[in-house]
């Protein structure tokens, strides 16, 4: 639809009343997406009802890329840009890079766009997420469907330079306090990290050293409150840990290096 100041203001007012923090930006996106006023009304009602904007328009901006987001797939967060930054820091240009629990494949797609010589592998247990990742990687890497490391090709075992893994890390009891657009629309399995949020982290960290190359690194996102617990988990696996924070994005990333 053609934008007008009055129409944008009207939509933004409705979105703001529904609690949308970036109401003006979202209004412009929804108006641009709609073919006519009837379609716009349906889109606005969905957003006011709490449905994530990314599900409504089928895409999200991530690090300058527009990535496809299929319904039911975890919506990439801007804070996860720090994870990609840390993962690539010091890694060889031709690194073997794995995006485990990849969801939409946003991390893998951004890494591939920034580092075209890297060998990219992504995997997720959800077939819909794996298909979404294939769309976003667009042939720039391989995508597998299966539980954690199980579907990865055997030939990369012991040769992974960069292992990015953004597992669910919200404690079960805290899910009820999340914004409705996450709590009510994103699958619980993409959010719920167990009693302390670190159940899946423990599984990944325990298996990671067998897949990492010497000096290879495992990079994971956590909350600031989980850093001390993560430090213990990484230490038990023999991984040397560093902690990285970005206050502006509200992001905390832990990176463990295989030293043996």
C-alpha positions in Angstrom: 0.0 0.0 0.0 1.0 3.6 -0.5 2.2 5.1 2.8 0.6 8.3 4.2 1.5 10.1 7.4 -2.1 9.8 8.7 -2.3 6.0 8.0 1.1 5.3 9.6 0.2 7.4 12.6 -3.1 5.5 13.0 -1.5 2.1 12.8 1.4 3.1 15.1 -1.1 4.3 17.7 -2.9 1.0 17.7 0.4 -0.9 18.0 1.7 1.3 20.7 -1.5 0.8 22.7 -0.9 -3.0 22.4 2.6 -2.6 23.9 4.7 -2.6 20.8 7.9 -0.8 21.6 8.9 0.0 18.0 5.4 0.9 16.9 6.4 3.4 14.2 8.9 1.0 12.6 6.4 -1.9 12.7 3.6 0.3 11.3 5.7 1.1 8.3 6.5 -2.6 7.8 2.9 -3.6 8.0 1.7 -0.9 5.7 4.3 -1.8 3.2 3.4 -5.5 3.4 -0.4 -4.9 2.8 -1.9 -4.8 -0.6 -5.1 -3.0 0.5 -6.8 -1.7 3.6 -8.6 -5.0 4.2 -5.3 -6.9 4.3 -3.7 -4.2 6.5 -6.5 -4.5 9.0 -5.9 -8.3 9.3 -2.2 -7.8 9.7 -2.6 -5.2 12.4 -5.1 -7.3 14.3 -2.6 -10.2 14.3 0.1 -8.0 15.7 -2.1 -6.3 18.2 -3.1 -9.9 19.3 0.5 -10.5 20.2 1.7 -12.5 17.2 5.4 -11.8 16.4 5.9 -9.4 13.5 8.4 -11.8 12.0 5.7 -14.5 11.7 3.3 -12.0 10.2 5.6 -10.9 7.4 7.6 -14.1 7.2 11.0 -12.6 7.7 13.4 -10.8 10.1 16.3 -8.4 9.7 19.5 -9.9 11.2 22.8 -8.3 10.8 21.9 -6.6 7.5 20.3 -9.8 6.1 16.6 -10.5 5.6 16.1 -14.0 6.8 13.0 -16.1 6.3 11.1 -17.1 9.4 8.6 -19.8 9.0 5.7 -20.1 11.6 6.8 -22.1 14.6 10.5 -21.4 14.1 12.4 -19.5 16.8 12.6 -15.8 15.9 16.2 -14.6 15.7 17.1 -12.0 18.3 19.3 -9.0 17.7 21.4 -9.9 20.8 22.5 -13.0 19.0 24.7 -10.9 16.7 27.2 -10.9 19.5 27.4 -14.7 19.2 28.4 -14.5 15.5 30.9 -11.7 16.2 32.6 -13.8 19.0 32.5 -17.0 16.9 34.3 -15.4 14.0 36.9 -13.6 16.1 40.3 -15.2 15.2 38.9 -18.1 13.3 40.6 -19.1 10.0 38.8 -17.8 6.9 38.3 -21.4 5.7 37.0 -22.6 9.0 34.6 -25.6 9.4 31.6 -23.8 11.1 28.7 -25.6 12.7 25.5 -23.9 13.7 23.9 -26.4 16.1 20.2 -26.0 17.1 20.2 -23.6 14.2 16.5 -22.7 14.1 16.0 -20.4 11.1 19.7 -20.7 10.3 20.2 -16.9 10.8 23.5 -17.4 12.6 24.9 -19.7 9.8 23.6 -17.4 7.1 25.2 -14.3 8.5 28.5 -16.2 9.1 28.4 -17.4 5.5 27.7 -13.9 4.2 30.6 -12.4 6.2 33.0 -15.2 5.6 32.4 -16.8 2.2 35.4 -19.2 2.4 34.0 -20.9 5.5 32.5 -24.4 5.3 29.1 -24.1 6.8 27.1 -26.9 8.4 23.8 -26.4 10.3 21.5 -28.8 12.1 18.2 -28.7 14.0 15.9 -31.4 15.4 12.8 -29.6 14.0 12.2 -30.4 10.3 10.5 -27.0 9.8 13.5 -25.2 11.2 15.9 -27.3 9.1 13.9 -26.3 6.0 13.9 -22.7 7.0 17.7 -22.9 7.4 18.0 -24.4 3.9 16.1 -21.4 2.5 18.3 -18.9 4.3 21.6 -20.6 3.5 20.6 -20.8 -0.1 23.2 -23.4 -1.0 26.0 -21.8 0.9 26.1 -24.7 3.4 24.7 -28.1 4.3 21.7 -28.5 6.6 20.8 -31.6 8.5 17.8 -32.6 10.6 18.3 -34.5 13.8 19.1 -34.3 17.6 22.1 -32.2 18.5 25.3 -33.8 17.0 23.6 -37.0 15.8 23.0 -35.9 12.1 26.3 -34.2 11.5 28.6 -35.8 8.9 31.2 -38.0 10.5 34.1 -36.5 8.4 33.9 -33.2 10.3 34.3 -34.9 13.7 37.5 -33.5 15.3 37.8 -30.8 12.6 35.2 -28.2 13.7 36.9 -24.8 14.1 33.8 -22.9 15.2 30.7 -24.4 16.9 27.9 -21.9 17.4 25.0 -23.2 19.5 22.1 -21.0 20.6 20.2 -23.6 22.7 17.1 -22.6 24.8 18.3 -21.2 28.1 15.2 -19.8 29.8 14.5 -21.5 33.1 11.2 -23.3 33.0 9.7 -21.2 35.7 10.6 -18.0 33.9 8.8 -18.7 30.7 5.5 -17.4 32.2 7.2 -14.0 32.6 8.3 -13.6 29.0 6.6 -11.3 26.6 3.3 -12.8 25.1 4.7 -12.8 21.6 7.4 -15.3 22.7 5.5 -17.1 25.4 2.2 -17.6 23.5 3.5 -18.0 19.9 7.0 -19.5 19.8 7.2 -23.3 20.6 8.1 -24.0 24.2 10.9 -26.3 23.1 12.7 -23.3 21.6 12.6 -21.4 24.9 12.6 -23.9 27.8 16.1 -24.7 29.1 15.0 -26.8 32.1 15.1 -26.0 35.8 18.1 -23.6 35.6 18.0 -23.0 31.9 21.2 -25.0 31.2 20.0 -28.5 30.5 20.8 -28.5 26.8 23.9 -26.5 27.4 25.3 -29.4 29.5 24.5 -31.9 26.8 26.2 -29.8 24.1 29.3 -29.0 26.1 29.8 -32.6 27.2 29.9 -33.7 23.5 31.6 -30.7 21.9 35.3 -31.5 22.6 35.0 -34.7 20.4 33.9 -32.5 17.5 36.2 -29.6 17.9 39.5 -29.2 16.1 42.5 -28.3 18.3 42.0 -24.7 19.3 38.5 -25.0 18.0 35.8 -23.0 19.9 32.3 -23.5 21.2 30.3 -20.3 21.5 26.9 -20.2 23.3 24.5 -17.5 24.4 23.4 -17.3 28.1 22.0 -14.9 30.5 24.3 -12.8 32.7 23.0 -14.7 35.8 24.1 -18.0 34.3 27.7 -17.2 33.6 29.1 -18.8 36.8 27.2 -22.0 36.2 28.3 -22.0 32.6 31.9 -21.6 33.7 31.7 -24.8 35.7 30.1 -26.7 32.9 32.8 -25.7 30.4 35.6 -26.4 32.9 34.3 -30.0 33.4 34.6 -30.5 29.6 38.2 -29.2 29.6 37.3 -26.0 27.7 39.0 -22.7 28.5 36.2 -20.1 28.9 36.0 -16.5 28.1 32.9 -14.3 28.7 31.7 -11.5 26.3 29.0 -9.0 26.9 27.2 -6.3 25.0 25.2 -4.0 27.2 23.5 -2.2 24.4 22.0 -5.5 23.0 21.6 -7.1 26.4 23.7 -10.0 25.2 26.0 -12.4 27.0 28.1 -15.0 25.2 30.4 -17.7 26.6 33.2 -19.1 24.4 35.1 -22.2 25.3 38.3 -23.3 23.5 39.6 -26.8 23.2 43.1 -26.6 24.5 44.1 -30.3 24.2 
